[in-house]
C-alpha cells in the first residue's frame, strides 16, 4: 500500500495534520512527524532520522505555504524523495499566491477534493507499480530458474554418483 511522507515546516503543522487526516479517510497511510515524540532537533541526527522515516514511505507530499520559503528541510526532503524515485506532489495553502517554479514540475493540490483525487490516483498507481515489480521479479526468477534447476540436477546427480 502507498505511504505518503508529508513534508512541511513546523508552522504548517495544522495544515499538514488536516492533509494526513484526509489521506487516512481515503485509506492512504501517511507519515507526519509532528506526532513523533523525537528529541532530535537538528543536524545529522535529524537528517538520519528523517531518512529512516522516508524509507518507510513511497510518496512525498510537500505542504507549501508562505513559511516554506524559509525552510531548509522541505527542499531537502524533496531531494531525498527524488533520490528514492518517489512520486512527488505539493499541497499549496491559501497563503501562497504563486508556487516556486521548481515545484511546477510535479502536480500540486489546493483543495480537499484534490487530495481525494490524489488518493484515488496514488492507490491505482501503487497497485500498478507493485504488479510491474512483481512481473520484473518473476522474469528475473524465470531467467535464472533453468540455470538453477540445471545446477540442482547436476549437483544432486554428482552427489548420488550418477
C-alpha positions, 0 to 999 in steps of 0.5 A: 500500500502507498505511504505518503511522507508529508513534508512541511515546516513546523508552522504548517503543522495544522495544515499538514495534520488536516492533509494526513487526516484526509489521506487516512479517510481515503485509506492512504497511510501517511507519515507526519512527524509532528506526532513523533515524540523525537528529541532530535532537533537538528543536524545529522541526527535529524537528517538520519532520522528523517531518512529512516522515516522516508524509507518507510514511505513511497510518496512525498507530499510537500505542504507549501505555504508562505513559511516554506520559503524559509525552510531548509528541510522541505527542499531537502526532503524533496531531494531525498524523495527524488533520490528514492524515485518517489512520486512527488506532489505539493499541497499549496495553502491559501497563503501562497499566491504563486508556487516556486517554479521548481515545484511546477514540475510535479502536480500540486493540490489546493483543495480537499477534493484534490487530495481525494483525487490524489488518493484515488490516483496514488492507490491505482498507481501503487497497485500498478507499480507493485504488479510491474515489480512483481512481473520484473521479479518473476522474469528475473526468477524465470531467467535464472530458474533453468540455470538453477534447476540445471545446477540442482540436477547436476549437483544432486546427480554428482552427489548420488554418483550418477 
